[in-house]
Amino acid sequence: MTIRVLVVDDQSMVCAGLAALLAAQNDIEVVGTAADGAQAVRVASATTPDVVLMDVRMPVQDGVSACRDLLACQWPSQPPRVLMLTTFDVDDYIFEALRAGASGFLLKDAPPAELVSAVRVVASGESLLSPAATRRLVENFVRPRSEPAAVLTEREREILVLVARGLANREIAARLVVAEQTVKTHVSRVFSKLGIRDRAQAVVFAYENGVVSPGEDAQDGSPR
């Protein structure tokens, strides 16, 4: 399946370079480019990409508000996945981007192969969240507020904690000594009960609602 990508960056040379890199891949088609968030929303509506590679800081409309507007639009099937590009691994826009529905973030100076891989990962329906960068992000910008409604079973809550720590399904399965398919089923139920779309939103929910706290160790939940 060909992945349709829209590249959004206000620096024309950067935008052209990213587009050329992605267009050179056999399984990726660049359906358009845009120089700001407002233009990105217009071009995306016309081209229906699978993935929008979105710069965070842009004139006219920044990437965060553009992400929010994109996901609020009516789409024929499903909205595009938004992969945010940032210059710093902890950017004060990034947490808001995740809250707005972005599927992950990537550093602009990432190697070309990593960028291509990130687009493929996001297109497949997964989220792209570096555990280390995510931990620094929440330590700086997330302030736990209150416990969520008691809609999760004990096992589902345990799954949510491990998802928020950045563990993949196979790692969770190994940790809990269960089948990976069982983990997938639990993850789907957690998302459905909490009304969240993907792992990126699960991270935000878990930290905002005090399910996990910055500084706990991913291995056992104890303080680092």
N, C-alpha and C positions, 0 to 999 in steps of 0.2 A: 504494500500500500504506500502510495506517495504522500508525504507529509507536506501540507501546504503552510507556508510560513510568511508572516508579515514582519518586516524589520523596521523598527522605529528608533531613530536616534537623530538629534538635532545637528550633529557634526557630520557633514556630508561625506567626508572621506571615511569616517568610521562606519557609517551606514552602508556605503558602497562596498567596503571591505568585508563586512559581515555578510552582506547579501551575496557577494561573489563566492565567499567560502562555502556558504550553505548551498548555493545553486550548483556547485561543483559535485555535490553528493548525488548518487544515483537515486536515492529514495526521498529526496527533498526538492520541492519546487518553491521558489520565492515568488509569491503572487503579488507583491507590492512592497513599497517602502513609504515611510512617512517621516516628517521632520519634527513633529510635535504631537502631543496627545490628542488634540482636537482633530487633526488630520488623520491620526491613526484610527479613531473611531469611525470616521467617514470611509476610509479605505477598507477597513475591516468589514463594514456593513456591505460594501460592494463586492468584496472578494471572498468572504467567508473562510478565512484561514483556519487551520487546525491549531496553530501555535502563533502567538504574537510575542516576538522578542522585543521587549520594551525597556528603553532607557528610563531611569528614574527621574533624573533632573533635566527638564526641558522647558523652553519658553512657551508662552501661550497657554499650554496646559501640561502639567507634569504627569509622569507616568502613573502615579498612584490614582489620581482622580480619573485619568483615562481608563485605567483598569476597572475602576468602579463603574464608569459609564458603559464600558464594553460589556461587562457581565450583566448589566441591567437591560441591555437591548434584547429584543425578540429575535431568536435565531431559528432557522428551519429545523434543526435537530438539537444540537447542543452548542453552548458558547465556546469560543476558542479558549485554549489554555494559555495563560499569560506567564511568561518567564521574564522576570525583572533583571535588568543589567545595572550594576552599581560599581562605583569606583572603589568603595571601601567595604571591608567585610562586616562592619557594623555601621549602618547608615540609618539616620533617624527617620528616613522615609520607608525603610524596608518593613518594619513591623506593621505600619499602616497599610502597606501593599498586601501583606498576608491577610490582614483583616478585611481588605477589600476583595479578596478572592484570588490573589495571585497564587500560582502553583509552585513557586519557588524563586530563588534568586541566584545569580551567578556573577562573579567578579569580571569586570571588563578585561582584565589582563590574564584571564584564564587561557590556557593553551588552546589552539584551534580544535584539536581532537576532543577536548573537554566540552567545548561549546557545542560541537556537533552532537556529542553524546547526550548533553543536557537537553537539547531539542528533542531527540528521540525518546528520552526518558519521559519528559513532560507530555509528549504526544501520545505515549502509551497509556496515559492516565495516572501515572505515578507523580509524586511530588519530589522536587529537588531541594533538599535542605541539608546542608552540611551540619552534622551534629555539633562540631566545635563552634562554628559561626553562629548557629542557632542558640547555643548556650550563652555566648557573649551577648547576643542580641537581647535575649530575655532578661539577662542580668542587668542590662542597661535601661530597658524600656518597659518591661512588664512589671506591673504591681498587682499581685494576686488580690482578688476582691472577696469572693465568697464561694462556698461549695455549690456545685451544680445541683439541680433537682435530682432526687434519688430515683433516677430512671434506669440506671445501669446495675446489672448484677455485679457481684464481687469479682467474677472472672472478667467481665467486660471492663470494669474499672481498671483492673490489673493490665489488661491489654492496652487501654488508653494511655496509661502511665508509660508503658514501654514504647508505644508509638511516639509519644511526646519526647521521649529520650532519643529518638532518631533510629531506633532499631527497625530493620526490615522484617518482613513476615517470617523468613526462614530463621532469622536470629531469635525472634520471639518464640517460634516453635521449638528451637533448641533449648531456650531458657526454661520454657514451661513443660518440656518433654511431651509435646503433643504434635499431631500432624500439621503440616503447613496449611492444608486445606481447612482444618479446624480454625486456625488463626484467621484465615481469610474470611470465614463465616462470621467470626466474632467481630472483626474489624468492620465488616459491612453492617452488622447490627448496631454497633456503636455509632457509626456515621448516621444511620437511619434514625436512631433514637434522639440523637443530639441535633439533627438537622444540619449536618456539616457535609461538605462535598468531598474533601480529600484530606491527606495527611497534613498538609500545610495548615488547614483550618483546625485540624485536631490539635496541633501544637499550640496554636493561639488559644483555643478553648481551654486546654488543660492548664496553661499558665495563668490565664485571666481568671479562671474560676478556682484556683487553689488546689487543683488535683495533684499538681507537682509544683515544687518551689525551686527557684534558681539556687544552684549550689549543691543540690543533692546529686549523689553519684548514680550514674545510669545502671550500674551493676546491681545495687541492692537498695537504692533509695536513701542511703545514708549521706550525711553531709560530707563534702569533699574537704 
